[in-house]
Amino acid sequence: MADATFKIWRGDKESGDFEEYQTDVTEGMVVLDAVHQIQSESANDLAVRWNCKAGKCGSCSAEVNGMPKLMCMTRLNDLNLDEPVTIEPIKAFPLMKDLVTDVSWNYRVKKKIKQFKPRRPDNEDGSWNMQQQDVERVQEFRKCIECFLCQDVCHVLRDHHKHEEFIGPRFFVYNAALEMHPLDEEDRLEDLKKSQGIGYCNITKCCTKVCPENITITDNAIIPLKERVVDEYYDPLTKLFRIFKPRK
């Protein structure tokens, strides 16, 4: 058992600052354990969001020593406890209180994305013909736990506040899961180009680096979607084909 110091953000959307707390930590503890212990010992009114404590619900997202992380998956023995551990709310969304932010914008965005639209069955028995590699391609995207750490670290949302023009990495992953599904036939490319702002992404890969599920967001989701948009709207041969294609 050892004594450790934590600097935790306390406040609301009007004002706030870091407050310092000391607590005993033991082998195997994670940041969320320490926060709960501080809550119990000296800060009963500390607001923190959490649920599963198993890295599967995404609720306990925060910035630990300046890095977006899940508090339940960040072990204290991986941090330098000789210095204070700073814990603060994620920055891309409005602060509610202490470590809790209002992430409801994300759910409103998700509702605007065109839903899955299956093509007609290939066979008379109502079944489809699919390649296994096409099925496996979208499975990676389904691992997303909507912790919104990728949204938090994205400079377009975090620094430039383009929430009305840009949906962020999480929802490019959601788009990719639909667009690349072997049975889907919906067209989302115009929305990606215009209302969802995929052109703002300059593929820094910061979203991939913070994903706790190790989804290769940039290479496997965003770049392929960008390529589809470019093929549809900027490829000169496609433009020429449109000129001579009969209008419906």
Secondary structure, 3 states (H helix, E strand, C coil): CEEEEEEEEEEECCCEEEEEEEEEECCCCEHHHHHHHHHHHCCCCCCCCCCCCCCCCCCCEEEECCEEEEHHHCEHHHCCCCCCEEEECCCCCCEEECCEECCHHHHHHHHHCCCCCECCCCCCCCCCCCCHHHHHHCCHHHHCCCCCHHHHHCHHHHCCCCCCCCCCHHHHHHHHHHHCCCCECCCCHHHHHCCCCHHHCCCCCHHHHHCCCCCCHHHHHHHHHHHHHHHHHCCHHHHHHHHHCCCC
